[in-house]
Amino acid sequence: MSRSYDRALTVFSPDGHLFQVEYALEAVGVRGKDVVVLGVEKKSVLQLQDPRTVRKVAMLDDHICLAFAGLTADGRVLIDKARVECQSHRLTVEDPVSVEYITRHIAGIQQANAIGRSSKTVREFLEKNHKDDMTRDETIKLTIKSLLEVVQTGAKNIEISVMEGFNKVTSLDLPQIEAIVADIEREKEAEAERKRSRLAATAESQAAMASGSGAAS
């Protein structure tokens, strides 16, 4: 039996799944006090492939940055349409588009939402750990932490773009991401060690209480 529904973008499986959405890689955006950080899970680059052709973050205008998950070809179509709309808006009203305007425009072409095979896990993690007025470094770290909840391959498959103001977008290189991932791993190990120490202390206390009760009886 042919399973064409796992290749088609708009065909549901018999049990109601859109597999192309569930197969999509992760994309997440986190806002700090004066910064917005976009993080995406990217595929490993093939030996003869130019890394610049697999970027999941793109500029639509001087002040608008977009991250996407899923098929790169589909993302490029939406990006091209959005860029044309940004320029058309400038020519028509002589003002740059707002984030709300271009978001509505893109959603009118293709329904926009947080997607990916584990988007629910990422959203729940962010809801639990996000704080208001985070610094630049805190926002970047939280973005990477959220991706590490679902990205098993670590820093090499993570792409991070930082937007700090009008026409000011920077991308972290691999050594920078690796350093942050290493710091996160050290924090996790330290927390695990503290947890083990607390469990050991509790067990020792319970054993002492049990021994004392036995001697008294």
C-alpha positions as CSV (number, residue, x, y, z in Angstrom):
1,M,0.0,0.0,0.0
2,S,1.4,3.4,-0.9
3,R,2.0,5.8,1.9
4,S,1.8,9.1,-0.1
5,Y,0.5,10.9,2.9
6,D,4.0,10.9,4.5
7,R,5.4,12.8,1.5
8,A,2.5,15.2,0.8
9,L,2.4,18.6,2.6
10,T,-1.3,18.9,2.9
11,V,-2.6,15.3,3.1
12,F,-3.5,13.8,6.5
13,S,-2.7,10.2,7.4
14,P,-5.6,7.9,8.3
15,D,-5.1,8.6,12.0
16,G,-5.1,12.4,11.5
17,H,-1.4,13.2,11.4
18,L,0.4,15.6,9.1
19,F,3.7,13.8,8.9
20,Q,5.6,16.5,7.0
21,V,4.9,18.9,9.9
22,E,6.0,16.3,12.5
23,Y,9.2,15.5,10.5
24,A,10.1,19.3,10.5
25,L,13.1,20.4,12.4
26,E,12.8,22.8,15.3
27,A,12.7,26.6,15.3
28,V,12.4,28.7,18.4
29,G,12.4,32.5,19.2
30,V,13.1,34.0,22.6
31,R,12.8,37.6,23.6
32,G,15.0,39.2,26.2
33,K,15.1,42.8,27.5
34,D,16.8,44.4,24.5
35,V,17.3,41.4,22.2
36,V,15.5,38.7,20.2
37,V,17.3,35.4,19.7
38,L,16.2,32.9,16.9
39,G,17.5,29.4,17.2
40,V,17.0,26.5,14.7
41,E,17.9,22.9,14.4
42,K,19.7,22.4,11.1
43,K,20.6,19.3,9.2
44,S,24.1,18.1,8.9
45,V,25.8,19.5,5.9
46,L,26.9,17.0,3.3
47,Q,30.5,16.8,2.3
48,L,30.1,18.6,-1.1
49,Q,27.3,21.0,0.1
50,D,27.8,24.7,0.7
51,P,26.7,25.5,4.3
52,R,25.2,28.8,3.2
53,T,22.5,26.9,1.3
54,V,21.0,25.3,4.4
55,R,20.5,28.3,6.6
56,K,17.1,28.4,8.4
57,V,17.3,32.1,9.4
58,A,16.8,34.9,6.8
59,M,16.4,38.6,6.7
60,L,13.2,39.9,5.2
61,D,14.0,43.6,5.7
62,D,16.5,45.7,7.6
63,H,14.6,45.2,10.8
64,I,12.8,41.9,10.3
65,C,14.4,38.5,10.7
66,L,12.6,35.1,10.2
67,A,13.3,31.6,11.2
68,F,11.6,28.6,9.7
69,A,11.3,24.8,10.2
70,G,10.6,22.1,7.7
71,L,11.4,21.9,4.0
72,T,13.9,24.5,2.9
73,A,12.3,24.9,-0.6
74,D,9.0,25.8,1.0
75,G,10.7,28.3,3.3
76,R,12.4,30.0,0.4
77,V,9.1,30.5,-1.4
78,L,7.6,32.2,1.7
79,I,10.8,34.2,2.3
80,D,10.8,35.5,-1.3
81,K,7.1,36.5,-1.1
82,A,7.6,38.2,2.2
83,R,10.6,40.2,0.9
84,V,8.6,41.4,-2.0
85,E,5.8,42.5,0.3
86,C,8.3,44.3,2.5
87,Q,9.6,46.3,-0.4
88,S,6.1,46.9,-1.8
89,H,5.0,48.3,1.5
90,R,8.0,50.7,1.6
91,L,7.2,52.0,-1.9
92,T,3.5,52.4,-1.2
93,V,3.4,54.0,2.2
94,E,7.1,55.0,2.6
95,D,7.5,53.2,5.9
96,P,8.9,49.8,6.8
97,V,6.5,47.0,7.6
98,S,5.7,46.2,11.2
99,V,6.3,42.7,12.6
100,E,2.5,42.2,13.0
101,Y,1.8,43.2,9.4
102,I,4.3,40.9,7.8
103,T,3.3,38.1,10.1
104,R,-0.3,38.4,9.0
105,H,0.8,38.5,5.4
106,I,2.8,35.3,5.7
107,A,0.0,33.6,7.6
108,G,-2.3,34.5,4.7
109,I,-0.1,32.6,2.3
110,Q,0.7,29.7,4.6
111,Q,-0.7,29.3,8.1
112,A,2.1,30.2,10.5
113,N,2.6,28.4,13.8
114,A,5.4,27.0,16.0
115,I,6.1,23.7,14.3
116,G,8.5,20.8,14.6
117,R,8.4,17.3,15.8
118,S,8.8,18.3,19.5
119,S,7.4,21.8,19.4
120,K,5.2,21.1,22.4
121,T,8.2,20.1,24.5
122,V,10.1,23.3,23.6
123,R,7.1,25.5,24.3
124,E,6.6,23.9,27.7
125,F,10.3,24.3,28.5
126,L,10.2,28.0,27.6
127,E,7.0,28.6,29.6
128,K,8.7,27.1,32.6
129,N,12.1,28.9,32.3
130,H,11.5,32.2,30.5
131,K,11.9,35.3,32.6
132,D,11.2,39.0,31.8
133,D,14.1,41.4,31.2
134,M,16.7,38.7,30.4
135,T,20.1,39.9,29.3
136,R,21.6,39.1,25.9
137,D,23.6,36.2,27.2
138,E,20.7,34.8,29.3
139,T,18.4,34.9,26.2
140,I,21.0,33.1,24.0
141,K,21.6,30.5,26.7
142,L,17.8,29.9,27.1
143,T,17.3,29.5,23.4
144,I,20.1,26.9,23.1
145,K,18.8,25.1,26.2
146,S,15.4,24.8,24.7
147,L,16.8,23.4,21.5
148,L,18.9,20.9,23.4
149,E,15.7,19.5,24.9
150,V,15.0,18.0,21.5
151,V,18.3,18.2,19.5
152,Q,20.4,15.1,20.2
153,T,23.4,16.1,18.1
154,G,24.5,19.1,20.1
155,A,26.1,22.3,19.0
156,K,27.0,21.3,15.4
157,N,23.3,21.2,14.4
158,I,22.2,24.4,16.0
159,E,22.1,27.8,14.3
160,I,21.6,31.0,16.4
161,S,20.9,34.5,15.2
162,V,20.8,37.5,17.5
163,M,18.8,40.6,16.7
164,E,19.7,43.6,18.9
165,G,18.3,46.5,17.0
166,F,17.5,48.0,13.6
167,N,19.6,46.3,10.9
168,K,21.8,44.7,13.6
169,V,21.7,40.9,13.3
170,T,24.6,38.6,14.2
171,S,25.0,34.9,13.9
172,L,27.0,32.9,16.4
173,D,29.7,30.7,15.0
174,L,30.2,27.1,15.9
175,P,32.9,27.6,18.6
176,Q,30.7,30.2,20.4
177,I,27.7,27.8,20.4
178,E,30.0,24.9,21.5
179,A,31.2,27.0,24.5
180,I,27.7,27.8,25.6
181,V,26.6,24.1,25.2
182,A,29.6,23.1,27.3
183,D,28.6,25.6,30.0
184,I,25.1,24.3,30.0
185,E,26.4,20.7,30.3
186,R,28.5,21.7,33.3
187,E,25.5,23.3,34.9
188,K,23.4,20.1,34.3
189,E,26.2,18.0,35.8
190,A,26.5,20.2,38.9
191,E,22.7,20.1,39.4
192,A,22.7,16.3,39.0
193,E,25.5,16.1,41.6
194,R,23.6,18.3,44.0
195,K,20.6,16.1,43.6
196,R,22.6,12.9,44.2
197,S,24.1,14.5,47.3
198,R,20.6,15.4,48.6
199,L,19.3,11.9,47.9
200,A,22.3,10.3,49.7
201,A,21.9,12.6,52.7
202,T,18.2,11.7,52.9
203,A,18.9,8.0,52.6
204,E,21.6,8.3,55.3
205,S,19.2,10.2,57.6
206,Q,16.5,7.6,57.1
207,A,18.9,4.8,57.8
208,A,20.0,6.5,61.0
209,M,16.4,6.9,62.1
210,A,15.6,3.3,61.4
211,S,18.7,2.1,63.3
212,G,17.8,4.3,66.3
213,S,14.2,3.0,66.3
214,G,15.5,-0.6,66.3
215,A,17.9,0.0,69.2
216,A,15.1,1.7,71.2
217,S,12.8,-1.2,70.8
